[in-house]
Amino acid sequence: MEKIRILFQGDSITDAMRWRESDQYRGSGYATIVSAKLGYDHPDKYEFINRGISGNRVVDLLARIKCDTINLKPDVMSILIGINDVWHELSAQNGVDADIYEEYYRLLIKQIKAALPDIRIIILEPFLLKGSATAEKWEIFRPEAEKRAAISKKIAAEFGLDFVPLMKKFDDAVKIAPPEYWIMDGVHPTAAGHELIAREWIKVFNME
């Protein structure tokens, strides 16, 4: 039986230092945790591919949509994008405004659905906590991140896609352990943070 191909797409949180030369090592993040759990529970049923690239914004995903999504013909696609759209503006004036983020995200989904009408798409909500990379401009960073989170949820609802809520999950996690326990710098998850993402991802995936 042909394997179900699952593609993980996004920025550094998805990338997690994956190998570029081979799909055998999908990095040290949630994509590998999901692959491990599903692969163990369902031997030889799934094929896992990670194409996350550190530093990517939604415009970058759209720019490489052909080679890194459509040509791979995934059955399931997981997308986590949005924090760099804010962060790059605050750090280097190279971000993506919320309205443009929404426009490009919508165009991204439209093009994928047009090329792969039977694909299942899972959208992950962008998230952050207060940390070394976010604290200095927190008053801007948090509300702008929340805008992208709301847009990602809106896009999922608009196209009838699966949605993985993460912002509140991390906010709630801070009641158990400090922010740096879950996200080392406010943006990049620790091992525990990636486990949180993976658990929420699998919950949504198994709802089908």
C-alpha positions as CSV (number, residue, x, y, z in Angstrom):
1,M,0.0,0.0,0.0
2,E,1.3,3.5,-0.9
3,K,2.4,5.5,2.1
4,I,0.6,8.6,3.3
5,R,3.0,11.5,2.7
6,I,3.1,14.2,5.5
7,L,4.9,17.4,4.7
8,F,5.9,19.9,7.5
9,Q,6.4,23.4,6.3
10,G,7.4,26.6,8.1
11,D,10.3,28.5,9.6
12,S,13.1,27.7,12.1
13,I,10.6,26.2,14.6
14,T,9.8,23.6,12.0
15,D,13.3,23.5,10.5
16,A,14.9,22.7,13.9
17,M,18.3,22.0,12.2
18,R,17.0,19.3,9.9
19,W,19.3,17.7,7.3
20,R,19.2,19.3,3.9
21,E,20.8,16.3,2.3
22,S,18.3,13.7,3.4
23,D,14.7,13.4,4.7
24,Q,15.9,10.8,7.2
25,Y,16.6,13.4,9.8
26,R,13.8,15.9,10.2
27,G,15.5,18.0,12.9
28,S,15.2,18.2,16.7
29,G,11.7,19.7,16.8
30,Y,8.0,18.8,16.8
31,A,8.2,17.3,13.2
32,T,10.5,14.6,14.5
33,I,8.4,14.0,17.6
34,V,5.3,13.6,15.5
35,S,7.1,11.4,13.0
36,A,8.3,9.2,15.9
37,K,4.9,8.8,17.5
38,L,3.0,8.2,14.4
39,G,5.7,6.0,12.9
40,Y,5.9,3.9,16.0
41,D,2.1,3.5,16.3
42,H,1.6,2.8,12.6
43,P,4.7,1.2,11.1
44,D,5.3,1.9,7.4
45,K,2.0,3.8,7.0
46,Y,3.4,7.3,6.7
47,E,6.3,9.0,4.9
48,F,7.5,12.2,6.6
49,I,9.2,15.2,4.9
50,N,10.3,18.4,6.6
51,R,10.9,21.5,4.4
52,G,10.9,24.2,7.1
53,I,13.5,26.8,6.5
54,S,14.9,29.1,9.3
55,G,14.0,32.7,8.8
56,N,11.1,32.1,6.5
57,R,8.1,34.4,6.4
58,V,4.8,33.7,4.6
59,V,6.1,35.4,1.4
60,D,9.0,32.9,1.4
61,L,6.6,29.9,1.6
62,L,4.8,31.2,-1.4
63,A,8.0,31.8,-3.3
64,R,9.0,28.2,-3.0
65,I,5.5,26.7,-3.2
66,K,6.3,24.7,-6.4
67,C,9.5,23.0,-5.5
68,D,8.9,22.5,-1.8
69,T,5.1,21.7,-1.7
70,I,3.3,21.1,-5.0
71,N,6.1,19.0,-6.6
72,L,6.3,16.8,-3.5
73,K,2.6,15.9,-3.8
74,P,1.9,15.5,-0.1
75,D,-1.3,13.9,1.2
76,V,-1.1,16.0,4.4
77,M,0.6,19.4,4.8
78,S,1.3,21.1,8.1
79,I,2.0,24.8,8.1
80,L,3.5,27.0,10.9
81,I,4.4,30.5,9.8
82,G,4.0,34.0,11.1
83,I,6.5,34.9,13.9
84,N,9.2,36.0,11.5
85,D,6.7,38.2,9.7
86,V,6.7,40.2,12.9
87,W,10.2,39.6,14.2
88,H,12.0,40.6,11.0
89,E,10.2,43.9,11.0
90,L,11.2,44.7,14.6
91,S,14.8,43.6,14.0
92,A,15.6,44.6,10.4
93,Q,12.5,46.3,9.0
94,N,12.0,43.3,6.7
95,G,8.7,41.9,8.0
96,V,5.3,41.4,6.5
97,D,2.4,43.6,7.6
98,A,-0.7,41.8,8.9
99,D,-2.9,42.6,5.9
100,I,-0.2,41.4,3.5
101,Y,0.4,38.3,5.7
102,E,-3.3,37.5,5.3
103,E,-3.3,38.1,1.6
104,Y,-0.3,35.9,1.0
105,Y,-1.5,33.2,3.3
106,R,-4.8,33.0,1.5
107,L,-3.0,32.9,-1.9
108,L,-0.7,30.2,-0.6
109,I,-3.7,28.0,0.4
110,K,-5.5,28.7,-2.8
111,Q,-2.6,27.6,-5.0
112,I,-2.0,24.5,-3.0
113,K,-5.7,23.5,-3.1
114,A,-5.8,24.2,-6.8
115,A,-2.8,22.0,-7.5
116,L,-3.6,19.3,-4.9
117,P,-7.4,19.3,-4.4
118,D,-7.4,16.2,-2.1
119,I,-4.7,17.5,0.2
120,R,-5.4,17.8,3.9
121,I,-3.9,21.0,5.4
122,I,-3.2,21.5,9.0
123,I,-2.5,25.1,10.1
124,L,-0.6,25.7,13.3
125,E,-1.2,29.0,15.2
126,P,1.9,31.2,15.5
127,F,2.9,31.7,19.2
128,L,5.5,33.4,21.4
129,L,6.3,34.1,25.0
130,K,8.2,36.8,26.7
131,G,11.9,36.0,26.5
132,S,15.3,37.4,25.5
133,A,14.3,37.8,21.8
134,T,10.9,39.3,22.5
135,A,11.1,41.3,25.8
136,E,12.6,44.5,24.5
137,K,9.8,45.3,22.2
138,W,7.1,43.1,23.9
139,E,4.4,45.8,23.7
140,I,4.6,45.6,19.9
141,F,5.7,42.0,19.5
142,R,2.8,40.4,21.4
143,P,-0.1,42.2,19.8
144,E,1.4,41.8,16.3
145,A,1.9,38.1,16.9
146,E,-1.7,37.9,18.1
147,K,-2.8,39.5,14.8
148,R,-1.0,36.7,12.8
149,A,-2.5,34.1,15.1
150,A,-6.0,35.4,14.5
151,I,-5.4,35.5,10.8
152,S,-4.1,31.9,10.7
153,K,-7.3,30.8,12.5
154,K,-9.4,32.9,10.1
155,I,-7.7,31.3,7.0
156,A,-8.3,27.8,8.4
157,A,-12.0,28.5,9.0
158,E,-12.4,30.1,5.6
159,F,-11.0,27.1,3.8
160,G,-12.3,24.4,6.1
161,L,-8.8,23.4,7.2
162,D,-7.7,21.8,10.5
163,F,-6.3,24.3,13.0
164,V,-3.9,23.7,15.9
165,P,-4.3,26.4,18.6
166,L,-1.0,27.1,20.4
167,M,-0.8,30.6,21.7
168,K,-3.1,29.9,24.8
169,K,-1.4,26.5,25.2
170,F,1.9,28.2,25.8
171,D,0.3,30.9,27.9
172,D,-1.2,28.2,30.1
173,A,2.1,26.3,30.2
174,V,3.8,29.2,31.9
175,K,1.5,28.6,34.9
176,I,3.3,25.3,35.4
177,A,6.9,26.3,34.6
178,P,8.6,29.6,33.6
179,P,8.6,30.8,30.0
180,E,12.2,29.7,29.3
181,Y,11.3,26.2,30.2
182,W,9.0,26.0,27.2
183,I,10.5,28.6,24.8
184,M,14.2,29.3,25.2
185,D,14.2,32.9,23.9
186,G,10.5,33.6,23.5
187,V,10.4,32.3,19.9
188,H,12.3,29.0,19.7
189,P,10.8,26.1,21.7
190,T,12.8,23.9,24.0
191,A,12.4,20.1,23.9
192,A,9.4,20.5,26.2
193,G,7.9,23.2,24.0
194,H,8.3,21.0,20.9
195,E,6.6,18.2,22.8
196,L,3.7,20.5,23.5
197,I,3.4,21.4,19.8
198,A,3.6,17.7,18.8
199,R,0.9,16.6,21.3
200,E,-1.5,19.3,20.1
201,W,-0.7,18.5,16.4
202,I,-1.4,14.8,16.9
203,K,-4.7,15.6,18.7
204,V,-5.9,17.5,15.7
205,F,-4.5,15.0,13.2
206,N,-6.4,12.1,14.9
207,M,-9.7,13.9,14.8
208,E,-10.2,13.0,11.2
